[in-house]
Amino acid sequence: MVLSTELAQMKERLPEWLEASRALTAEGKTAAYIPELAKAPKEALGIHILNMNGESVSAGDCGLVFTMQSISKVFTLLLALMDNGEEVVFAKVGKEPTGDDFNSMLKLELVEPGIPFNPLINAGAIVISSLIHGATPEQKSERILRFFCELSGNETLGYNLDVCRSESATAHRNRSLAYFLKDNGVLDDDVEEVLDVYFHHCSVEVTCADLARMGLVLACGGKDPVTQKQLVPRRYVQIAKTFMMTCGMYNASGEFAIAAGLPAKSGVAGGIMTMVPGRLGIGVVGPALNSKGNSVAGVHLIETLSREFDWSMF
């Protein structure tokens, strides 16, 4: 296949840029607070880039399998919007950045009416998990997994149950958040059942190629890049991408927006999903995290590419 000019240029330089970024893995740490995630190879770094024509380039440890973690929150938000509409969803969660840690309880205690500030922090994502339609936690989780499979174009996606159990066993802060939300009347369902759904969608296993395809669907305004079928209403994709820009990289979202200028969502397994709207979907993995919980090498690599190819939306 003859690659487009942009991808051909990337293919030539990508290994060099990746290795320069890989050096930063020495500065990071894996997510030891979830014991299973601490086992990830700290020095790993991989990337997959997919364009609208189905052409792709990749480099590094792009075949590494990892769990979506907080990246899944973007897609559960989309499914909750499709199930309930904006009015119902945003009666339960807000639309603003917090400036606090992703697992903070502070704003829930200080601000009325005590709903989470946005759907991408843990408290917000737990509420979103409760809004997914289904009679049981198993039915909700199955619908979420099918949705992820459709968006990634990969029908074989599944859960890492070891990670799921590890998260559940150490989720003292998330349980505190959920019970506080229950006490505030924000969560209507059984706390443990909601958390079961939450832990399962965080533990869905993907590769960089899966994230790139999911990112490309968002870059295409919710359309399948192959069939052009509208998988997600464009309006909801706009909402999700706005949250990614303002809240998607934890407390470094503003810094990343200035440096890379792209909507992105990270996860503590080291994944980052980003996109160039209308053009590219990008999946990155680098398990060594910085102090904000983002892949230290992955962030550097995306910022390098954005600068070299002038991808910033601003």
N, C-alpha and C positions, 0 to 999 in steps of 0.2 A: 504494500500500500504506500502511495506517495503522500507523505504528510503535508498538511498546510504549512505555510512559511513559518507561522508562529510556533507550531509544535516542533517543526524541524529544528528551529533555533534552540528550543528548550532541550530537545533530545541531545544536542551537541554539548550544551553547557550544564545540564541538570546534574550529572554525576559529580562534577566539580563543586557546584554550589551545595549539593547535599553533603559532601564530605566536609566542607567548611563549616556547615551548620552542625554536623555530627560531633565536632570537637566540643560543642557546648554541653553535650550530655553529661560531661564530667561535673558540671556545676549543678545538676539537678538530682532529684531523688524520686523514686517510685512511690506510689500512694500506699504507704505502709499502714495507714489506719484501716484499710481493708486488706487483711492478710493475703488473700489470693492475688491481689494486684501487685503486692510487693515482690512477687516472684517473676515479674516481667523483666526481659533483658534491658537493662538500663541504657546500654549503648546503642540500641536499635533506633533506626530512623528510616522511614520509607514514605514514598509519595506516589500518587497516581493522579493523572490529569486527563480529563475526558472532554472532547468538544462536541458540538451539536451534530457533527457528521459521523460520530461513533469512532473517531480517531483518538488514540490515546498514547501517552508516554508515561513511563514510570521509572523509578530509580530506587536503589537502596532496598530496605527490608519491607517492600510493599506487599509481600505475601504473608506477613505476620498477621495472625488472627488475634483480635482483641475485642473487648466488650465496649459497647457504645457509651455506657454510663450517661452523662448529662446530655450528650448529643441526641439521645432518644427523646429528650424533652421537647425538642422542636417538632417532632413528628407526632407525639401524643397531643401536643397543643393543636396541631392541624386536625387530628382525628376528633378531638373534643369539640372543636369549632364546627366540624362537619356534622357531628352528632347533635349539637345543641344550639348552634348559632352564637353570635357575638354577645347578645344581651345577657344570656344565661352565664356564659363563661366569664365575662368581665364584671358580673355581679359578685363573683367568687374570688377573682384575682385582679390585681391592678395592672397598670401599664407603664410603670416607671422604674428606672434603675434604683438600686438601694444604697450603693456605696458601702454596703456591709458584706461580710463573708457570705458565701453561698448557703451556709447552713445556720445563719444567724437567726435568733429569735427576737432580737432587740426591737425591730420595728413593729412586730406583732403586738408587743406589749405597750408601746408608746403611742401608736397612731390609731385613731378611729377610722373605719370600723373594725380594725384588726384583721383585715384580709391581707394575704401576701402581696408584696409590691409588684411582682411580675411572675410569669409562668416558668421562668428559667432558673430561679432559685429553688432550693429543695422544697420549701414550704409550698410554693406555688405549684411545682410539679406534682407534689403529693395531692393537692386539691384537683389538679387536672386529671390525675389518674382516677379519681373518684367520679369524674364526669364521663368517662368512657362508657358507652352503652354495653350492657351485658347483664345477665341474671346472676352470674357468679364470677368470682375472681378469675376462674379458669376461662370462662367465655370472653371476658374482657381482655385477658392476656392473649388469647388466640386471635381475637380481632386485631389487636395491636401488631402481633407478629405477622399476620397476613398482609396488613397494610405496609409494614416495613419491607416484606418480600416484594410486593408490587412495585414500590418506589425504587427499590434497589435493582429490580430485574433479576433477582436471585431467589428462587423458590426454596432453596436449601438452608436459609438462615434458621438458626436455632439458638437456644439458651446455653450459656455456660452455668450449669447448676452449682458447680463448686463456688463460683463467684457469687451467685445469687444467695447461697447459704451463708457465705462469708459476710456479705453485706448485711444480711438479716441478723446474724449473730452479734454484729458490732454496731448496730444502728441505734445506739442509745439516744443520740441527738435527734435523729429523724423521728424516732418514736415520741420524744418529748414535743417536737414540733407538731406532730400529728394529733397527739392528745390535747395540746393547747388549742389547735384549730377545732377539734371536736368540742371542747369546752366552750369555745366562742361561737359555736353554731355554724361554722364555716364548712366543716365536714359533717355530712349527714350519715355516711355509711360506717360500718364497723372499721375501726382503725386498723386492725391487723389484716383485714381483707384488702383494704386500700393499699397498705404497705406491701402486701404480697404482689399486687399488680405493679407497683412502682419498682420493687426490686427486680421483678422479671424483665420489665422493659429496659432497665439499665444494664441487664446482663446478656442482652442479645449480642451474639458474636458477629463481627464483620471483618472485612479487609479494607484496605485503602480504596480498592476498586468499587466496593459496595458504597462507601461514603461518597466517592466521586459521582457515581450514578445518582444517588439520592440528592446530592448537591446540584447536579445538572437539571433534575426535575424542577427544583426551586429556581434555578437560573432561567429555566424556560417558562416561568410563570405557572408552574403546576402541571405542565403537559409532559406526557411520555415523549422523550426525544426521538423515539423510533416510530411509534404509531401516531403521534400527535394527539392521542386521546387525552382529554382533560382529566387528570387524576385527582387534582385538588383545585377547588375554586381559586381563581386568581387573587381575589380579595384576601383570602386567608393566607395565601403565600406572601402577599405584601405585608400582612401583619407579622408573620413569622420572621421574615427577613428584617423587619424593623427591630424586632426584639433581639435578633442576632447581632445587629449593629450596635445596639445600645446596652445589651446585657449579656451577650453570648460568650464573652471571654472573662467571666467573673469580674473581679475588681480591676482588671487590666483592659476592659472593653474600650474605654476612651483612648488609652495608649495605643491599642491595636488599630482602632479606627483611624488614628492620625498616621500611624506608620504604614499600614497596609491598605486602609480604605475599603475593606471588603466585609460583607456580612459573613460571620463565622460563628461556629459553636464548638467548644472544646469539651473534653471529658477527662476524668482523672485516670483513665487507663492510658492516656497519652494521645488519644485521637483528636483530630481537628477536621471538621468539615467546613469548607468555604467554597466560594464560587465567584466567577466574574459574570455578572448578570447578562443574560442573552448570549453567552459565549462558552463558558467552561464550568465544569464541576471538578472539585479538587478534594481528595482525601489524603490525609497525612497521619502517620503514627510515629510517636516518639515517647516512650513511657517515662523518661526522666522529666520531672515536672519542676517548674520554678516555684517561688514562694506564693504565687497567686493560684497555683493549681493547673497551669497550662504547660503544655510540652515546650520545654525551653528551646530545644533544637527545632521543633516544628514551627514555632512562632518565627524564629529567625529565618527559616527557609522560606516561609510564605512572604515575609516582609522583603526578603531579597528578590523573589520572583516579581512581586508587585512593583518594586522599584525598577527592576530591569525592563519590565514590559509595560510599565505605566498603567497598571490595572486599577489604581485607586478611583473610586467613584467621585472623589471630591476634587 
